[in-house]
Amino acid sequence: MGFIGQIALILIATLLAAAISQRVGMPAVIGQLIVGVILGPGVFGILQNTHLMHAGSEIGVIILMFIAGIESDLDLLKKYFKPAISVAAIGVLFPMVAFYAYGELMGQGFERAIFWGVIFAATSVSISVEVLREFKKLNTKEGATILGAAVVDDIIAVILLSIFVSSFGVSGDHAPNLLVATILQLIYFLGVIVLVKWVAPVILRFAERIPVHGSVAITSLFLCLSMAWLADVIGLSSVVGAFFAGVAVSQTKFQTEVSSSVSSVGYTFFIPIFFVSIGLDMEFSGVIKNLGFIVIMTLLAIVTKLFGGAVGAAITKMDWHSSFVIGSGMVSRGEMALIIAQIGLSANLMAKNLYSEIIIVIVLSTIVAPLLLKRTLKV
């Protein structure tokens, strides 16, 4: 099937799957994730994770996090940034310790065992963001803490990846010099402050005067993609840049206009491709043989982030219900863990015979995360 046909299939399949999911009381995103599993190499093999599919997926997650930034309350993000740091730190510590211990038990050796911890220390909240939006919980203390923790978590994951690949990997090509990367990231975040306070309002007011339909939305997407690209260049996840570009737009009078325009583009095309692409990474060869390993790893992936995030929130005096909502929001691994796993494989920090199983665990934890978050939100 050609790429255009695949896109047509994705759009109608995700629409129907989301409707069915909501009808049976599940988050819409669950149906979209399952479409990727069923139509991908794991079951029918109709869809493949091609270069074009990957590009569409990357744009989808960037737009999703840009919309999350636009709809976020900056004052709320500032207010709950301290709990976010605690959630991120404890949420990284728990999986690092647990997966290292299990890796040693499985005879992986120090380097490979601890790299399992690096993979599953990463969080991808793009799935959680969609559930929070669906349940209108994005602008709450829990939503703000999850978003803030995601940014801190991403920085920690990049630092850990840089350290371990440069220290133990067969090649340092994947890891920039840690000092240089840290300086560049500090400069980047200073640039974010300048963008939010001064640059975005000026650029968007100028765009408003351009006599072209959609000029403000187009300029906003330029800011989004530019910030995402710069974040990627300095070693951060592109979604961090997209999120802060959205926060910058949210501080202008164009917030509603841009949110409406970009949501139309994102939710009718790119975002469904992103959700489906996660399922495309799942293949079932060797599953029966290593079923016990997959089950244990999946349980560890869920429990360590759930309780790590919950403990991190509880330390900052949040009640246990809010703490478990936040912990649930940090469970999803998604694209961040997939990228780290791929880098680890090429740097010989992962056993090739367990790579497919670890990808399955990442996808399973990503599928379980929205179900868990929905359950804790409704308690």
Sine and cosine of phi, psi and omega as CSV:
sin_phi,cos_phi,sin_psi,cos_psi,sin_omega,cos_omega
0.00,0.00,0.76,-0.65,0.02,-1.00
-0.93,0.37,0.24,-0.97,-0.09,-1.00
-0.87,0.50,-0.66,0.75,0.01,-1.00
-0.88,0.47,-0.67,0.74,0.04,-1.00
-0.90,0.44,-0.62,0.78,0.03,-1.00
-0.90,0.45,-0.67,0.74,0.01,-1.00
-0.89,0.45,-0.69,0.72,0.02,-1.00
-0.86,0.52,-0.69,0.72,0.01,-1.00
-0.90,0.44,-0.69,0.73,0.00,-1.00
-0.86,0.50,-0.71,0.70,-0.08,-1.00
-0.90,0.44,-0.73,0.69,-0.03,-1.00
-0.96,0.29,-0.61,0.79,-0.01,-1.00
-0.92,0.39,-0.68,0.74,0.00,-1.00
-0.93,0.36,-0.57,0.82,0.05,-1.00
-0.88,0.48,-0.76,0.65,-0.02,-1.00
-0.92,0.39,-0.66,0.75,-0.02,-1.00
-0.91,0.42,-0.64,0.77,0.03,-1.00
-0.90,0.43,-0.65,0.76,0.01,-1.00
-0.90,0.44,-0.68,0.73,0.01,-1.00
-0.91,0.42,-0.69,0.72,0.00,-1.00
-0.85,0.52,-0.72,0.69,0.01,-1.00
-0.91,0.40,-0.57,0.82,0.00,-1.00
-0.90,0.44,-0.58,0.82,-0.01,-1.00
-1.00,-0.08,0.17,0.98,0.12,-0.99
1.00,0.04,0.29,0.96,0.04,-1.00
-0.96,-0.29,0.40,-0.92,0.10,-1.00
-0.86,0.52,0.60,-0.80,-0.04,-1.00
-0.85,0.53,-0.55,0.84,-0.06,-1.00
-0.90,0.44,-0.44,0.90,0.02,-1.00
-0.87,0.49,-0.73,0.68,0.01,-1.00
-0.87,0.50,-0.64,0.77,-0.01,-1.00
-0.93,0.38,-0.63,0.77,0.06,-1.00
-0.90,0.44,-0.66,0.75,-0.04,-1.00
-0.92,0.39,-0.53,0.85,0.08,-1.00
-0.83,0.56,-0.69,0.73,0.02,-1.00
-0.89,0.46,-0.63,0.78,0.02,-1.00
-0.92,0.39,-0.72,0.69,-0.08,-1.00
-0.94,0.33,-0.68,0.73,-0.05,-1.00
-1.00,0.07,-0.18,0.98,-0.05,-1.00
-1.00,0.09,-0.14,-0.99,-0.05,-1.00
-0.85,0.52,-0.42,0.91,-0.05,-1.00
-0.92,0.39,-0.49,0.87,-0.04,-1.00
-0.82,-0.57,-0.99,0.13,-0.11,-0.99
-1.00,-0.01,-0.36,0.93,0.05,-1.00
0.94,0.35,0.38,0.93,0.01,-1.00
-0.96,0.28,-0.62,0.79,-0.01,-1.00
-0.96,-0.28,0.61,-0.80,0.05,-1.00
-0.82,-0.57,0.51,-0.86,0.02,-1.00
-0.99,0.13,0.95,0.31,-0.03,-1.00
-0.98,0.22,0.09,-1.00,0.02,-1.00
-0.87,0.49,-0.68,0.73,0.01,-1.00
-0.91,0.42,-0.63,0.77,0.03,-1.00
-0.90,0.43,-0.66,0.75,0.02,-1.00
-0.89,0.45,-0.67,0.74,0.01,-1.00
-0.89,0.45,-0.70,0.71,0.04,-1.00
-0.88,0.47,-0.63,0.78,0.02,-1.00
-0.90,0.43,-0.68,0.73,-0.02,-1.00
-0.90,0.44,-0.66,0.75,0.06,-1.00
-0.90,0.43,-0.62,0.79,0.00,-1.00
-0.87,0.49,-0.74,0.68,-0.03,-1.00
-0.95,0.32,-0.54,0.84,0.07,-1.00
-0.89,0.45,-0.72,0.69,0.01,-1.00
-0.91,0.42,-0.64,0.77,0.02,-1.00
-0.85,0.52,-0.73,0.69,-0.01,-1.00
-0.97,0.26,-0.45,0.89,0.11,-0.99
-0.90,0.43,-0.71,0.71,0.03,-1.00
-0.89,0.46,-0.65,0.76,0.03,-1.00
-0.87,0.50,-0.65,0.76,0.04,-1.00
-0.91,0.42,-0.68,0.74,0.01,-1.00
-0.87,0.49,-0.62,0.78,-0.08,-1.00
-1.00,0.03,0.00,1.00,-0.04,-1.00
-1.00,0.09,0.47,-0.88,0.06,-1.00
-0.99,-0.11,0.94,-0.34,-0.08,-1.00
-0.86,0.50,-0.64,0.77,0.01,-1.00
-0.89,0.46,-0.61,0.79,0.02,-1.00
-0.93,0.37,-0.64,0.77,0.04,-1.00
-0.88,0.47,-0.67,0.74,0.03,-1.00
-0.91,0.42,-0.69,0.73,-0.06,-1.00
-0.87,0.49,-0.63,0.78,-0.09,-1.00
-0.96,-0.28,0.41,0.91,0.01,-1.00
-0.95,0.30,-0.56,0.83,0.04,-1.00
-0.89,0.45,-0.76,0.65,0.10,-0.99
-0.86,0.51,-0.55,0.83,0.00,-1.00
-0.89,0.46,-0.65,0.76,0.03,-1.00
-0.90,0.44,-0.68,0.73,0.01,-1.00
-0.89,0.45,-0.70,0.71,0.01,-1.00
-0.88,0.48,-0.70,0.71,-0.02,-1.00
-0.90,0.43,-0.72,0.70,-0.07,-1.00
-0.91,0.42,-0.77,0.64,0.00,-1.00
-0.93,0.36,-0.56,0.83,0.02,-1.00
-0.93,0.36,-0.33,0.94,0.12,-0.99
-1.00,0.03,-0.64,0.77,-0.05,-1.00
-0.88,0.48,-0.73,0.69,-0.06,-1.00
-0.85,0.53,-0.81,0.59,0.01,-1.00
-0.92,0.40,-0.55,0.84,0.03,-1.00
-0.86,0.51,-0.73,0.68,-0.02,-1.00
-0.93,0.37,-0.75,0.66,-0.08,-1.00
-0.90,0.43,-0.72,0.70,-0.04,-1.00
-0.96,0.29,-0.53,0.85,0.10,-1.00
-0.90,0.44,-0.72,0.70,0.00,-1.00
-0.88,0.48,-0.69,0.72,0.00,-1.00
-0.93,0.36,-0.60,0.80,0.05,-1.00
-0.88,0.47,-0.68,0.73,0.06,-1.00
-0.89,0.45,-0.65,0.76,0.03,-1.00
-0.87,0.48,-0.55,0.83,0.00,-1.00
-1.00,0.06,0.08,1.00,0.07,-1.00
0.96,0.27,0.51,0.86,-0.03,-1.00
-0.99,0.16,-0.30,0.95,-0.09,-1.00
0.99,0.10,0.31,-0.95,-0.13,-0.99
-0.84,0.55,-0.79,0.61,-0.13,-0.99
-0.89,0.46,-0.74,0.67,-0.06,-1.00
-0.95,0.31,-0.60,0.80,0.00,-1.00
-0.90,0.44,-0.71,0.71,-0.04,-1.00
-0.95,0.30,-0.44,0.90,0.04,-1.00
-0.95,0.31,-0.46,0.89,0.16,-0.99
-0.84,0.54,-0.68,0.74,0.03,-1.00
-0.88,0.47,-0.62,0.79,0.02,-1.00
-0.90,0.44,-0.69,0.72,0.00,-1.00
-0.86,0.52,-0.76,0.65,-0.13,-0.99
-1.00,0.00,0.00,1.00,0.16,-0.99
-0.98,0.22,-0.41,0.91,-0.03,-1.00
-0.94,0.33,0.54,-0.84,0.05,-1.00
-0.81,-0.58,0.60,-0.80,0.14,-0.99
-0.81,-0.58,0.96,-0.28,-0.11,-0.99
-1.00,0.00,0.13,0.99,-0.02,-1.00
-0.85,0.52,-0.62,0.79,0.04,-1.00
-0.93,0.37,-0.70,0.72,0.01,-1.00
-0.89,0.46,-0.61,0.79,0.03,-1.00
-0.85,0.53,-0.67,0.74,-0.01,-1.00
-0.90,0.43,-0.65,0.76,0.04,-1.00
-0.92,0.39,-0.68,0.73,0.03,-1.00
-0.87,0.49,-0.64,0.77,0.05,-1.00
-0.91,0.43,-0.69,0.73,-0.04,-1.00
-0.88,0.48,-0.61,0.79,-0.03,-1.00
-0.99,-0.12,0.17,0.99,0.03,-1.00
0.83,0.56,0.69,0.72,-0.01,-1.00
-0.88,-0.48,0.21,0.98,-0.07,-1.00
-0.92,0.40,-0.68,0.73,0.00,-1.00
-0.99,-0.12,0.89,0.45,0.12,-0.99
-0.75,-0.66,0.13,-0.99,0.01,-1.00
-0.89,0.46,-0.58,0.82,0.02,-1.00
-0.92,0.39,-0.71,0.70,0.00,-1.00
-0.89,0.46,-0.69,0.72,0.00,-1.00
-0.90,0.44,-0.65,0.76,0.01,-1.00
-0.92,0.40,-0.67,0.75,0.02,-1.00
-0.88,0.47,-0.71,0.71,0.00,-1.00
-0.91,0.42,-0.69,0.72,0.03,-1.00
-0.90,0.44,-0.68,0.73,0.02,-1.00
-0.89,0.45,-0.56,0.83,0.01,-1.00
-0.89,0.47,-0.64,0.77,0.02,-1.00
-0.91,0.41,-0.74,0.67,0.00,-1.00
-0.89,0.45,-0.68,0.74,0.00,-1.00
-0.86,0.52,-0.66,0.75,-0.01,-1.00
-0.89,0.45,-0.66,0.75,0.02,-1.00
-0.90,0.44,-0.70,0.71,0.03,-1.00
-0.87,0.48,-0.69,0.73,-0.02,-1.00
-0.88,0.47,-0.66,0.75,0.01,-1.00
-0.90,0.43,-0.68,0.73,0.01,-1.00
-0.89,0.45,-0.73,0.68,0.02,-1.00
-0.87,0.49,-0.69,0.72,0.01,-1.00
-0.88,0.48,-0.70,0.71,0.01,-1.00
-0.87,0.50,-0.71,0.70,-0.03,-1.00
-0.89,0.45,-0.76,0.65,-0.13,-0.99
-0.96,0.27,-0.60,0.80,0.03,-1.00
-0.94,0.35,-0.65,0.76,0.00,-1.00
-0.95,0.31,-0.51,0.86,-0.04,-1.00
-1.00,0.10,-0.65,0.76,-0.15,-0.99
-0.88,-0.48,-0.25,0.97,-0.06,-1.00
-0.96,0.30,0.33,-0.94,0.01,-1.00
-0.96,0.28,-0.30,0.95,0.00,-1.00
-0.56,-0.83,0.63,-0.78,0.03,-1.00
-1.00,-0.01,0.17,0.98,-0.09,-1.00
-0.87,0.49,-0.49,0.87,-0.12,-0.99
-1.00,0.06,-0.23,0.97,-0.12,-0.99
-0.88,-0.47,0.89,-0.45,0.05,-1.00
-0.94,0.35,0.33,-0.94,0.09,-1.00
-0.81,0.58,0.79,-0.62,-0.15,-0.99
-0.89,0.46,-0.66,0.75,-0.01,-1.00
-0.90,0.44,-0.71,0.70,0.01,-1.00
-0.88,0.47,-0.71,0.71,0.00,-1.00
-0.87,0.49,-0.67,0.74,-0.01,-1.00
-0.90,0.43,-0.69,0.73,0.03,-1.00
-0.89,0.46,-0.71,0.71,0.00,-1.00
-0.88,0.47,-0.63,0.78,0.00,-1.00
-0.93,0.36,-0.60,0.80,0.07,-1.00
-0.89,0.45,-0.69,0.73,0.05,-1.00
-0.87,0.49,-0.65,0.76,-0.01,-1.00
-0.87,0.49,-0.71,0.70,-0.04,-1.00
-0.94,0.33,-0.49,0.87,0.15,-0.99
-0.91,0.41,-0.63,0.78,0.07,-1.00
-0.89,0.46,-0.57,0.82,0.05,-1.00
-0.88,0.48,-0.68,0.73,0.01,-1.00
-0.88,0.48,-0.70,0.71,0.02,-1.00
-0.88,0.47,-0.68,0.74,0.00,-1.00
-0.87,0.49,-0.74,0.67,-0.06,-1.00
-0.90,0.43,-0.69,0.72,-0.11,-0.99
-0.99,0.17,-0.64,0.77,-0.17,-0.98
-0.81,-0.58,-0.72,0.69,-0.18,-0.98
-0.94,0.35,-0.79,0.62,-0.07,-1.00
-0.85,0.53,-0.74,0.67,0.01,-1.00
-0.86,0.51,-0.65,0.76,-0.02,-1.00
-0.92,0.39,-0.73,0.68,-0.03,-1.00
-0.88,0.47,-0.69,0.73,-0.05,-1.00
-0.95,0.32,-0.55,0.83,0.08,-1.00
-0.92,0.40,-0.60,0.80,0.07,-1.00
-0.91,0.41,-0.69,0.73,-0.01,-1.00
-0.88,0.48,-0.55,0.83,-0.01,-1.00
-0.87,0.49,-0.49,0.87,-0.05,-1.00
-1.00,0.08,-0.12,0.99,0.03,-1.00
-0.98,0.21,0.84,-0.55,-0.09,-1.00
-0.98,0.20,0.83,0.55,0.02,-1.00
-0.77,-0.64,0.71,-0.70,0.01,-1.00
-0.87,0.49,0.77,-0.63,0.05,-1.00
0.98,0.20,0.31,0.95,-0.08,-1.00
-0.88,0.48,-0.62,0.78,-0.01,-1.00
-0.93,0.37,-0.69,0.72,0.02,-1.00
-0.90,0.43,-0.65,0.76,0.01,-1.00
-0.89,0.45,-0.70,0.72,0.01,-1.00
-0.91,0.42,-0.60,0.80,0.05,-1.00
-0.89,0.45,-0.67,0.74,0.05,-1.00
-0.91,0.42,-0.56,0.83,0.10,-0.99
-0.87,0.50,-0.72,0.69,0.05,-1.00
-0.87,0.49,-0.69,0.72,-0.01,-1.00
-0.86,0.50,-0.81,0.59,-0.06,-1.00
-0.93,0.37,-0.57,0.82,0.03,-1.00
-0.91,0.41,-0.71,0.70,0.02,-1.00
-0.91,0.41,-0.61,0.79,0.04,-1.00
-0.91,0.43,-0.69,0.72,0.01,-1.00
-0.89,0.45,-0.72,0.70,0.01,-1.00
-0.89,0.46,-0.65,0.76,0.05,-1.00
-0.87,0.50,-0.68,0.73,0.00,-1.00
-0.90,0.43,-0.64,0.76,-0.02,-1.00
-0.88,0.47,-0.63,0.78,-0.05,-1.00
-1.00,-0.02,0.11,0.99,0.11,-0.99
0.98,-0.18,-0.03,1.00,0.10,-1.00
-1.00,0.06,0.22,-0.98,0.10,-0.99
-0.96,0.29,0.61,-0.79,0.01,-1.00
-0.87,0.50,-0.45,0.89,-0.03,-1.00
-0.93,0.38,-0.44,0.90,0.06,-1.00
-0.90,0.44,-0.72,0.69,0.03,-1.00
-0.89,0.46,-0.68,0.73,0.00,-1.00
-0.89,0.45,-0.66,0.75,0.00,-1.00
-0.88,0.47,-0.73,0.69,-0.03,-1.00
-0.94,0.33,-0.49,0.87,0.12,-0.99
-0.89,0.46,-0.65,0.76,0.06,-1.00
-0.90,0.44,-0.66,0.75,0.05,-1.00
-0.87,0.49,-0.65,0.76,0.02,-1.00
-0.88,0.48,-0.70,0.72,0.02,-1.00
-0.91,0.42,-0.57,0.82,-0.04,-1.00
-0.90,0.44,-0.33,0.94,-0.02,-1.00
-1.00,0.00,0.11,0.99,0.00,-1.00
-0.93,-0.37,0.16,-0.99,0.02,-1.00
-0.96,0.27,-0.11,0.99,-0.07,-1.00
-1.00,-0.07,0.13,0.99,-0.09,-1.00
-0.79,0.62,-0.80,0.60,-0.07,-1.00
-0.91,0.42,-0.69,0.72,-0.01,-1.00
-0.87,0.48,-0.73,0.68,-0.04,-1.00
-0.93,0.36,-0.67,0.74,0.02,-1.00
-0.85,0.53,-0.70,0.71,0.00,-1.00
-0.90,0.44,-0.71,0.70,-0.05,-1.00
-0.92,0.38,-0.73,0.68,-0.07,-1.00
-0.95,0.33,-0.60,0.80,0.04,-1.00
-0.87,0.49,-0.62,0.79,0.02,-1.00
-0.87,0.49,-0.70,0.71,0.02,-1.00
-0.93,0.37,-0.73,0.69,-0.09,-1.00
-0.91,0.41,-0.80,0.59,-0.13,-0.99
-0.97,0.23,-0.27,0.96,0.04,-1.00
-1.00,-0.10,-0.14,0.99,-0.05,-1.00
-0.60,-0.80,-0.93,0.36,-0.22,-0.98
-0.97,0.26,-0.65,0.76,-0.07,-1.00
-0.90,0.43,-0.66,0.75,0.11,-0.99
-0.85,0.53,-0.58,0.81,0.04,-1.00
-0.90,0.44,-0.66,0.75,0.03,-1.00
-0.87,0.50,-0.76,0.65,-0.03,-1.00
-0.88,0.48,-0.67,0.75,0.00,-1.00
-0.91,0.41,-0.63,0.78,-0.08,-1.00
-0.88,0.47,-0.48,0.88,0.03,-1.00
-0.89,0.45,-0.68,0.73,0.02,-1.00
-0.92,0.39,-0.42,0.91,-0.03,-1.00
-0.92,0.38,-0.30,0.95,-0.01,-1.00
-0.99,0.16,-0.13,0.99,-0.06,-1.00
-1.00,0.01,0.83,-0.55,0.12,-0.99
-0.79,-0.61,0.52,-0.86,-0.16,-0.99
-0.95,-0.31,0.18,0.98,0.03,-1.00
-0.93,0.37,0.78,-0.63,0.01,-1.00
0.99,0.15,0.12,0.99,-0.04,-1.00
-0.91,0.41,-0.72,0.70,-0.04,-1.00
-0.87,0.49,-0.69,0.72,-0.03,-1.00
-0.88,0.48,-0.63,0.78,-0.06,-1.00
-0.92,-0.38,0.49,0.87,-0.07,-1.00
-0.86,0.50,-0.69,0.72,0.00,-1.00
-0.87,0.50,-0.68,0.73,0.03,-1.00
-0.87,0.49,-0.71,0.71,-0.02,-1.00
-0.90,0.44,-0.68,0.73,-0.02,-1.00
-0.89,0.45,-0.74,0.67,-0.02,-1.00
-0.89,0.46,-0.70,0.71,-0.01,-1.00
-0.90,0.44,-0.63,0.78,0.00,-1.00
-0.91,0.41,-0.68,0.73,0.04,-1.00
-0.88,0.48,-0.68,0.73,0.03,-1.00
-0.89,0.45,-0.66,0.75,-0.01,-1.00
-0.87,0.50,-0.66,0.75,-0.04,-1.00
-0.97,0.26,-0.77,0.64,-0.12,-0.99
-0.92,0.40,-0.66,0.75,-0.07,-1.00
-0.91,0.41,-0.65,0.76,0.02,-1.00
-0.97,0.26,-0.63,0.78,0.01,-1.00
-0.86,0.52,-0.80,0.60,-0.05,-1.00
-0.98,0.20,-0.53,0.85,0.07,-1.00
-0.88,0.47,-0.74,0.67,0.03,-1.00
-0.91,0.42,-0.65,0.76,-0.02,-1.00
-0.91,0.42,-0.69,0.72,0.02,-1.00
-0.91,0.42,-0.68,0.74,0.03,-1.00
-0.85,0.52,-0.62,0.78,0.03,-1.00
-0.96,0.27,-0.65,0.76,-0.03,-1.00
-0.90,0.43,-0.55,0.83,0.03,-1.00
-0.85,0.53,-0.53,0.85,-0.02,-1.00
-1.00,-0.03,0.37,0.93,0.12,-0.99
0.95,0.32,0.43,0.90,0.18,-0.98
-0.99,0.15,0.50,-0.86,0.02,-1.00
-0.94,0.34,0.27,-0.96,-0.14,-0.99
-0.93,0.37,-0.51,0.86,0.04,-1.00
-0.90,0.44,-0.77,0.64,0.04,-1.00
-0.87,0.49,-0.63,0.78,-0.01,-1.00
-0.89,0.46,-0.66,0.75,-0.01,-1.00
-0.97,0.25,-0.49,0.87,0.13,-0.99
-0.88,0.48,-0.71,0.70,0.00,-1.00
-0.91,0.42,-0.70,0.72,0.05,-1.00
-0.86,0.51,-0.66,0.75,0.03,-1.00
-0.89,0.45,-0.61,0.79,-0.01,-1.00
-0.93,0.36,-0.27,0.96,-0.01,-1.00
-0.99,-0.15,-0.01,1.00,-0.10,-0.99
-0.95,0.33,-0.59,0.81,-0.09,-1.00
-0.88,0.48,0.73,-0.68,0.03,-1.00
-0.99,-0.16,-0.75,0.67,0.12,-0.99
0.79,0.61,-0.60,-0.80,-0.19,-0.98
-0.91,0.41,-0.52,0.85,-0.04,-1.00
-0.90,0.44,-0.74,0.67,0.01,-1.00
-0.92,0.39,-0.59,0.80,0.03,-1.00
-0.88,0.47,-0.67,0.75,0.02,-1.00
-0.91,0.42,-0.71,0.70,0.00,-1.00
-0.89,0.46,-0.66,0.75,0.03,-1.00
-0.88,0.48,-0.68,0.73,0.01,-1.00
-0.89,0.45,-0.68,0.74,0.03,-1.00
-0.91,0.42,-0.67,0.74,0.02,-1.00
-0.89,0.47,-0.61,0.79,0.02,-1.00
-0.91,0.43,-0.72,0.69,-0.02,-1.00
-0.93,0.36,-0.40,0.92,0.03,-1.00
-1.00,-0.06,0.17,0.99,0.03,-1.00
0.88,0.48,0.54,0.84,0.07,-1.00
-0.98,-0.19,0.09,1.00,0.07,-1.00
-0.70,-0.72,0.59,-0.81,0.08,-1.00
-0.95,0.30,0.79,-0.61,-0.05,-1.00
-0.87,0.50,-0.55,0.83,-0.06,-1.00
-0.96,0.29,-0.18,0.98,0.02,-1.00
-0.92,-0.38,0.03,1.00,-0.07,-1.00
-0.87,0.48,-0.75,0.66,-0.03,-1.00
-0.88,0.48,-0.63,0.78,-0.01,-1.00
-0.92,0.40,-0.62,0.78,0.02,-1.00
-0.93,0.37,-0.60,0.80,0.07,-1.00
-0.89,0.47,-0.66,0.75,0.04,-1.00
-0.87,0.49,-0.68,0.73,0.00,-1.00
-0.89,0.46,-0.67,0.74,0.02,-1.00
-0.87,0.49,-0.72,0.69,-0.02,-1.00
-0.92,0.40,-0.68,0.74,0.01,-1.00
-0.88,0.48,-0.69,0.72,0.00,-1.00
-0.91,0.42,-0.53,0.85,0.03,-1.00
-0.95,0.33,-0.59,0.81,0.03,-1.00
-0.96,0.30,-0.62,0.78,-0.02,-1.00
-0.94,0.34,-0.56,0.83,-0.12,-0.99
-0.79,0.61,-0.77,0.64,-0.01,-1.00
-0.91,0.41,-0.52,0.86,0.05,-1.00
-0.91,0.41,-0.69,0.73,0.01,-1.00
-0.90,0.43,-0.69,0.72,0.00,-1.00
-0.90,0.44,-0.67,0.75,0.03,-1.00
-0.87,0.49,-0.67,0.74,-0.04,-1.00
-0.90,0.43,-0.69,0.73,-0.02,-1.00
-0.94,0.33,-0.54,0.84,0.04,-1.00
-0.90,0.43,-0.53,0.85,-0.11,-0.99
-1.00,-0.03,-0.13,0.99,-0.02,-1.00
-0.92,0.38,0.00,0.00,0.00,0.00
